């Protein structure tokens, strides 16, 4: 209860101190209309920043019931595809099998049982775990390895292990790795154009795809996520921020978005590098769109959120998500209900 009150207090503080908010009277009026129209408490009116002055089409944004309808739909999602998407180990094996560009899988573990090069090892302590990764660094000629939970989402259970600071990182995260199931992957080399914006995390583009009732694949929208302040995670659920992408031009929009619980800050440039977002061209964007369409052919779940990184050699699929909440893309798109396909999506759901 105390935690919920702290969250509520934080969000009220963001609202009250937002210089871009409408008048309190207008906010109150619109929140009532939103709640009455959507037949629910107007939580999303505030959580999606619909109280800001530039938002005039606040009824075009999805309600929580509409989000749940899509996410939980057995028409739009099937178990055999969801199981491939949610299990990061299965996803890595499947994509490698079909020669789709993904981060190279080095090894993986189920608790304290580790699998590498068709052999398995029992690792009983963090000291043994440190030795395991030291040998991997040496044998593979690497200086970085990305470790992430097989089933966690939202950037949880993700760690960057480096050759230089392995001892400290194992002390901080080794116990977690030994108690959970994780994959261990090569760290991608990010395109220099993206590094100019923020070099410390792999900054991914989220594409939402939809297979319509005539079995045609559509890219609904795209936005790009960035870490900041030295963080190696770009995910909005971990405090990062995101910028909408113009699908026709393959370029960033004019300002960023951030979840309200992390402050809801809007920026026109990255706070660390001062690179301006508006019209910033994304390299290999057309190739990224083609890669996403290929991935949909392999895993034809009807609605998927794909995370794509841009390397010096082209796009690379990090993962796919059948259970994306639509909160973030709804904000980035500017109200998904104005999308020409969304009436069909809700009908199909």
Secondary structure as UniProt FT lines:
FT   HELIX           2..17
FT   TURN            19..20
FT   HELIX           24..38
FT   HELIX           43..47
FT   TURN            48..51
FT   TURN            53..54
FT   HELIX           58..60
FT   HELIX           64..71
FT   TURN            74..76
FT   HELIX           79..86
FT   HELIX           88..97
FT   TURN            98..99
FT   STRAND          105..110
FT   TURN            111..112
FT   STRAND          113..116
FT   TURN            117..118
FT   STRAND          119..122
FT   HELIX           126..140
FT   STRAND          144..149
FT   TURN            154..157
FT   STRAND          158..162
FT   TURN            164..165
FT   HELIX           166..179
FT   STRAND          181..186
FT   HELIX           192..195
FT   TURN            196..197
FT   STRAND          205..211
FT   TURN            213..214
FT   STRAND          217..226
FT   TURN            229..230
FT   HELIX           236..238
FT   STRAND          241..246
FT   TURN            247..250
FT   STRAND          251..257
FT   HELIX           260..262
FT   TURN            271..273
FT   TURN            278..279
FT   TURN            283..284
FT   HELIX           285..298
FT   STRAND          303..311
FT   TURN            312..313
FT   STRAND          314..321
FT   HELIX           327..333
FT   HELIX           336..338
FT   TURN            340..341
FT   HELIX           342..348
//
